[in-house]
Amino acid sequence: MPPLRRKFSFLETGSPRYILARNKAIPKSIYLGVAISFDKNGDIEWACSSYDGTDFQNHEDTFKGSSGVSNLEQLNQLNDQIINVVGEYSNSHNFRIQGVCIGCDEATSKVIEADPALINPVREMCTRFWFDLDATPCIYKLRGLSLTEEAASAARKVYDWFTPQFPGSIPRISVDPDTNEVQVDMDGHCHMLDLKHFEDTTDKPTWDKLLALADECKQRKLKILFFNSTPQGGGVALMRHATIRLMRLLGVDCRWFVAKPNPDVFVITKRKFHNVFQGVTDDEQYRLQQADKDLWTEWCEANFDQYWGKGKGVIDDADVIIMDDPQVSAIIPRIRKLNPTARVIYRSHIEIRSDLASIEGSMQYDLWDFLWGGFINQSDLFISHPVAGFIPPRVPHSKVALMPAATDELDGLNKRLNSADLEYYRRVFNRCAEDQASPGIQKDRPYVIQIARFDPAKGIPDVIEAYRGFRVQLDAMGIEPSLQPQLVLCGHGSIDDPDGTVVYQQVIDLICTAPYQPYARDICVARLPASDQLLCAVLRGSFCALQLSHREGFEVKVTESLSKYKPVIAYRSGGIPLQIEDGKTGILIERGNTQGVSDALGFIETLRSKEQDSKRQQYFTPFQSVNWLYLATQLAYKGKSEAAAENQPSTDIDGTYMGDGQIRKWNAQYVRSFWQNEATA
């Protein structure tokens, strides 16, 4: 008699329990463990355990593949069965699968290791969980006395890897305690994407170049390192997660390290570095003092000595080191001393007001003089956003190259979500908003959105004033208030940004003032947990995006909006005019012209263009990775900072403002032009 199999229960459509399950404010989060084993008859045994943090529900099954097919074909067919069973189970009970851990016992692992082709179906199952069910998938080798025990162990493991108090697939950020290396995707255990997914979103010349450069890096055993201040929050961290994920799939030795957080230092780096460079404050209290310099320098050097210094296996044998922004740039002299052959690239992500930095005695001049003269000038290459005014004085022409910021088409911020996913995340957003005493997004009303950190440079008061002006126009047209669009202001926080809480409270206070009180119940303001899909969903649900930054580097939220075919109304700030085709994919307004924004909101619907701009590929991860690998191979090979520009034609950009209207001309060139010229030579 065959053993009794436990099965998932399925609620009958229309039954009282089925209807009751759908009355939940938010579907209940569950975490799955899936265990697979080949039995002695060649069939595949599998078990799945569902865990909600308290109880387990188990399912056991045998998969009999089509007769005469290989193990590879059986695994491919098994994927369909597992996805269908767990999808029907979660939908029946109105559950939400947040994460899944897929694994094999030791015997099955040996079968797979003996036939490398078999690993692909396991990875394929992972990517299907990611794209089909919006669940973050992990791979792990399992142990247990039975498949069900292994599946339950896997479910507990994936539960521990996530952050269950927040709805939304949020893996914990993992940092190695010995070196502070960011262990992206749980040190590779999370497997959401394969190379084929990146290839499908990239043109052939770019993809071929990426593979060729990756092969060169592997053959020469190049070691590439990134350094910055925080593993989560802000555009730099998002780009680095995506870059490391792709580099790992390519087999390139590329790692990312962050400093140990110090709130006192982050006050300096945010308010006295970042805000001063952008020119959003002229308050003398934010002028850098000697005590600030000492504290920041000591912090950088302490991190270097504790995590990355001699004998740590980090800097010692690195070939190319990329320093993201100035937060940890004080380690550059230490790098030079420990590993003189390493090439250092300084990557500037923020808007540096070069006009102010050229005025002797200004806060910007003194700050740049300190950072450049003591630290950054020892780098081999200075990478700037492609805006001439961002290149500060005293940077030699031979060290400058241009590169825009990038986002990832396949991660949680940009992947496609079905209607059920969008509704789920709308409810999650509303719970977050309710917890912060803010109104939520109404299901049947349109809304305009600005996604940004709560930062003094993001122009949030202008957004609120422009929305007020838009509502006044709609009132004058006699449109019912309940039919008028809402306004959504939201974003993630960052541990190195002490301004977030301050600016958030200023926004709440502003909405409560007399001019905005009539519309306050239609303005949704929320600081959100670090769920990428949550931001993706609320952006996809909008009819228009705003980006009214007064100061901006190269805003990836504009790229993300346009990739979702959302028209963008934005100020002509920083690199934003390079991203928007005025009058086609969005509308550019002069900084501070809130009435112009109000007027533009009235006809922005006419700009819903679904044409994909081919040049937009440069704003996504594969193209950006080609840039980094090209620089790495060139710098490491030739051993001097001029290598990337040697014998290459130059292209003028507008020039760098030097103060009082004086402009210094540059012949700076995009990094992409070097390797694209090689391809056409």
Disulfide bonds with the S-S distance in Angstrom:
none
